[in-house]
């Protein structure tokens, strides 16, 4: 308990008292006053723990009938120095329990007869020693006591006296015997034998002492245990406060106290905290116990170190990094830019953070504010629901997280009336360190002999993560890595985290600075929209001891980047100065534009720097290049035209197709690109573009992670079943499946069900859990999984099956079509989906559950089902080979709509996403029931399905992509091997004819031909025998605009007080229900970065990418849901192009709303934006900022406008044309 009163003037304040009674922590705020004096001092009551800083938690332990730890009072002056030879008056007051009369009926009924009364008190003066401390003790008292109050007061001078108070509650024992541990003052050192003092009351009938048992618990396990037999007696009352005359009737305990040292050796694993439990069995059958926390330095038997061979190096130079650890360790090695760690401190792994990550291993009891539970009434044991004011030995075991099975007496705290005991448990304030970002004194890091020239011709390799590797430590116990330093001038903070099977976890950290004495720093946005005017700032630094006459220039492709005004300057850059030049540039081309900045010295030119200043005569030079990604204004769209052409005649034949790639009338100029692709296998686009690109929408929840995992399983299954062993993608697919499985576990609930957002959802989802079982059940053929986990999830799903056989909608059903069936009071679509999932997973499903589910489906068949539900029914029955399966499939096929080219689909009155999923289930049913014979029947549906896919092999959303991909893979596996031999001629009015061949050796390849000039009509001539998938697609931008009858979206951007923000409000317009999962994609304006979202109550997840923020909602209602995005402006942008906000139904992406917004300038009203958008004048487009080490100078215009000189000493301008996107 610490009283802290700073300052020199009279004041009234509050005293924060923290402490512990028994093992019960508390904190209390009480009035405290002080006065001005020559040297005011503070009164402190403290145990034999070390001195704590103000605000830290002090543990004060008290046991009755025991001299508890020699209490101390300490006096301090405000400056922290001890106040010696000061008189401190200390008083105590003990109170007894009220008298309670109880009747033990079915429940104990108690009535208070008398109130709490003071039964003992005493005071005594003490004088502080040289260290400002004075020891004292309270006499042990017999009787039923419940509280003890302590007060310390000292003379303060002419003003109020300093005072400190503490109030404690009692620890109880039936035999009036206690044991008390004294927590160590310091952290225990690993492997070192340490003594921990404890006290206990001696037994009269056992003068030889007793044997006590101890256990050390860490990481939720017992790591050490043993016995100890104390012999030493200790009964010193020199510093005891005597009872006053009013307490003459109160008896002082005559029991003696023993003191003993328990010796332990801290070698207890990875955690940094343990709990020491000490207990023994009293002859009367009572367990006497105590426990205390013990902090220790973790035993790092795996000594890990990461060392850079040099503490400073020039960017672009090779550096040796040495990693040392126990042989056989697996080490993760990293080096991060300190600038990244400044912006996101949470990403830095330190020794303290590693210990906090291991904190779940530590025993941290969660004690309620008011203790409730077991108590004893009339020698009978009751479970008491009200508060109890006492602790007993059971608390020592509870705080050690141990459950005790015994027939001895452990829970002996007396019952108390159900009333209000005030025992708040406030948290302790923690000190906060404010880190101010800065480069430090870089001149100390630059050697005097350092070359002013850059180590590389052009610095263009800028990364925030340098090292990011997984390495195995061999028998030499050290690993040397030679790596090239990236081109950033920064400090790299490296680390190695190593794990060994027996020697545990170790962490090694080191840092290295990449520095050169003369360099450029180029600041510009990472991306911009075409037509905007961005700010490019070039800063030049000189950390030499001399001045440099500098020639600076900036170049780019003149056709793609219009720099307003001159880009070349000469100036004098003196020691430890920084000059910043600001340019305005307008990107004109799409794609990537390289901007190159040059700076070199002119040591022979004496006209630039003032006479008399020291001039650097060595050649100084630096060249830096950064890229700017330029996107088109508006919103990107994609249009594709596909054909699955089969020439199946007995001889070679020829077919001609035309593919028209048309563009809308409002297409944004220059934004269109086109491609023509040919493949001999329907899965080739997926294999070529990678499964990460299958789902075009953001994938930030459990369902979307599972969709990608399922796609990996489907494709791997196809590769292996089609005989393509050792395919280059096989190893990657297996790794992706393992990674996806581990990520999916983040969305698991304790009951082994799953939901889209895991613990953020109130309950697990039957639908999503079935999807998990389906995917993991199929994946275990290729990757080892925990079958127990799969079995438990299966049991969770089956446990919710109704007696009717149907499965209810437990949790969120994010699939809109299944949700629609549930809301329509029909459970058969969801039941069919669950049954399909269990059957495809190959898990054990009781026959009774199967038959009941089929009964649920067949009863619904009498009703009019939509095509989607009918397709689910057909596939579920087909998997069971049910006698109604073919009849159901025929009914489904009769509803198909035929197109002019013979393609079939089920798309009437539904979205494309639902039509794709319906077609996928129809194809799967056909192939399961008719096998090879079903290939011909399914071909028209396959042809329609392939027309709907995008150029990367995916479809509209997650569920339709997975079902369609599964159907295509099943079709490709079932299709009899054919000798494909086809030749294709492709031409258009804008391109010369191209010839492509598809042969057995090239069947799996995806061949691409760029389409030049859009719009275009491609003429495709196919000759030969076999099947080929042909697709032409165009991507283009149109003005961002879209509305729907389903959603409303309001967007308002503001920049009040130079604090940019975006206010969004969204609602579902259809009044009869709730929407499915919705995602809002907020594209950021150029020059702005995302900080946070306010009002996140209804948000399920937030994702941030380079220039976009994705916000997930599991549903929207007709009530407006509003949120606010807080942004920060990092770069000035003129003529800003409007950014977009897109609200989209995740499972029906065609249902979307698009809104545009611009953020006004922070120094103008929103109404003045249009009037202030005046053309930028060339004479105002360059500004130079000159700064020294401690301040920024005024802006200075540099009017000299010189060309780069010719000759070998010149740094020639480099122009890199932007690639065509």
HELIX and SHEET records of a PDB file:
HELIX    1   1 UNK A  245  UNK A  247  5                                   3    
HELIX    2   2 UNK A  338  UNK A  343  1                                   6    
HELIX    3   3 UNK A  345  UNK A  347  5                                   3    
HELIX    4   4 UNK A  351  UNK A  357  1                                   7    
HELIX    5   5 UNK A  358  UNK A  361  5                                   4    
HELIX    6   6 UNK A  393  UNK A  399  1                                   7    
HELIX    7   7 UNK A  442  UNK A  444  5                                   3    
HELIX    8   8 UNK A  684  UNK A  689  1                                   6    
HELIX    9   9 UNK A  691  UNK A  693  5                                   3    
HELIX   10  10 UNK A  702  UNK A  721  1                                  20    
HELIX   11  11 UNK A  730  UNK A  744  1                                  15    
HELIX   12  12 UNK A  745  UNK A  747  5                                   3    
HELIX   13  13 UNK A  758  UNK A  760  5                                   3    
HELIX   14  14 UNK A  766  UNK A  779  1                                  14    
HELIX   15  15 UNK A  787  UNK A  798  1                                  12    
HELIX   16  16 UNK A  816  UNK A  823  1                                   8    
HELIX   17  17 UNK A  828  UNK A  841  1                                  14    
HELIX   18  18 UNK A  847  UNK A  861  1                                  15    
HELIX   19  19 UNK A  867  UNK A  879  1                                  13    
HELIX   20  20 UNK A  885  UNK A  894  1                                  10    
HELIX   21  21 UNK A  912  UNK A  930  1                                  19    
HELIX   22  22 UNK A  933  UNK A  947  1                                  15    
HELIX   23  23 UNK A  958  UNK A  974  1                                  17    
HELIX   24  24 UNK A 1000  UNK A 1002  5                                   3    
HELIX   25  25 UNK A 1056  UNK A 1058  5                                   3    
HELIX   26  26 UNK A 1166  UNK A 1168  5                                   3    
HELIX   27  27 UNK A 1178  UNK A 1180  5                                   3    
SHEET    1   A 2 UNK A  11  UNK A  21  0                                        
SHEET    2   A 2 UNK A  24  UNK A  34 -1                                        
SHEET    1   B 4 UNK A  41  UNK A  46  0                                        
SHEET    2   B 4 UNK A  71  UNK A  77 -1                                        
SHEET    3   B 4 UNK A 133  UNK A 138 -1                                        
SHEET    4   B 4 UNK A 240  UNK A 241  1                                        
SHEET    1   C 4 UNK A 117  UNK A 127  0                                        
SHEET    2   C 4 UNK A  87  UNK A  96 -1                                        
SHEET    3   C 4 UNK A 145  UNK A 154 -1                                        
SHEET    4   C 4 UNK A 163  UNK A 169 -1                                        
SHEET    1   D 2 UNK A 100  UNK A 104  0                                        
SHEET    2   D 2 UNK A 108  UNK A 112 -1                                        
SHEET    1   E 4 UNK A 179  UNK A 181  0                                        
SHEET    2   E 4 UNK A 193  UNK A 201 -1                                        
SHEET    3   E 4 UNK A 257  UNK A 265 -1                                        
SHEET    4   E 4 UNK A 233  UNK A 234 -1                                        
SHEET    1   F 4 UNK A 221  UNK A 228  0                                        
SHEET    2   F 4 UNK A 212  UNK A 218 -1                                        
SHEET    3   F 4 UNK A 273  UNK A 281 -1                                        
SHEET    4   F 4 UNK A 287  UNK A 295 -1                                        
SHEET    1   G 3 UNK A 305  UNK A 308  0                                        
SHEET    2   G 3 UNK A 318  UNK A 324 -1                                        
SHEET    3   G 3 UNK A 478  UNK A 484 -1                                        
SHEET    1   H 5 UNK A 312  UNK A 313  0                                        
SHEET    2   H 5 UNK A 504  UNK A 514  1                                        
SHEET    3   H 5 UNK A 490  UNK A 500 -1                                        
SHEET    4   H 5 UNK A 330  UNK A 337 -1                                        
SHEET    5   H 5 UNK A 465  UNK A 472 -1                                        
SHEET    1   I 2 UNK A 372  UNK A 377  0                                        
SHEET    2   I 2 UNK A 380  UNK A 387 -1                                        
SHEET    1   J 4 UNK A 518  UNK A 523  0                                        
SHEET    2   J 4 UNK A 533  UNK A 542 -1                                        
SHEET    3   J 4 UNK A 577  UNK A 587 -1                                        
SHEET    4   J 4 UNK A 561  UNK A 563 -1                                        
SHEET    1   K 3 UNK A 518  UNK A 523  0                                        
SHEET    2   K 3 UNK A 533  UNK A 542 -1                                        
SHEET    3   K 3 UNK A1133  UNK A1134 -1                                        
SHEET    1   L 5 UNK A 518  UNK A 523  0                                        
SHEET    2   L 5 UNK A 533  UNK A 542 -1                                        
SHEET    3   L 5 UNK A 577  UNK A 587 -1                                        
SHEET    4   L 5 UNK A1183  UNK A1187 -1                                        
SHEET    5   L 5 UNK A1192  UNK A1195 -1                                        
SHEET    1   M 5 UNK A 527  UNK A 529  0                                        
SHEET    2   M 5 UNK A 621  UNK A 631  1                                        
SHEET    3   M 5 UNK A 591  UNK A 601 -1                                        
SHEET    4   M 5 UNK A 548  UNK A 555 -1                                        
SHEET    5   M 5 UNK A 568  UNK A 573 -1                                        
SHEET    1   N 3 UNK A 635  UNK A 647  0                                        
SHEET    2   N 3 UNK A1016  UNK A1038 -1                                        
SHEET    3   N 3 UNK A 653  UNK A 661 -1                                        
SHEET    1   O 4 UNK A 635  UNK A 647  0                                        
SHEET    2   O 4 UNK A1016  UNK A1038 -1                                        
SHEET    3   O 4 UNK A 673  UNK A 679 -1                                        
SHEET    4   O 4 UNK A1006  UNK A1011 -1                                        
SHEET    1   P 4 UNK A 635  UNK A 647  0                                        
SHEET    2   P 4 UNK A1016  UNK A1038 -1                                        
SHEET    3   P 4 UNK A 981  UNK A 988 -1                                        
SHEET    4   P 4 UNK A 991  UNK A 999 -1                                        
SHEET    1   Q 2 UNK A 897  UNK A 898  0                                        
SHEET    2   Q 2 UNK A 904  UNK A 905 -1                                        
SHEET    1   R 4 UNK A1047  UNK A1054  0                                        
SHEET    2   R 4 UNK A1061  UNK A1068 -1                                        
SHEET    3   R 4 UNK A1121  UNK A1129 -1                                        
SHEET    4   R 4 UNK A1088  UNK A1094 -1                                        
SHEET    1   S 5 UNK A1101  UNK A1104  0                                        
SHEET    2   S 5 UNK A1108  UNK A1113 -1                                        
SHEET    3   S 5 UNK A1078  UNK A1083 -1                                        
SHEET    4   S 5 UNK A1139  UNK A1145 -1                                        
SHEET    5   S 5 UNK A1152  UNK A1157 -1                                        
END                                                                             
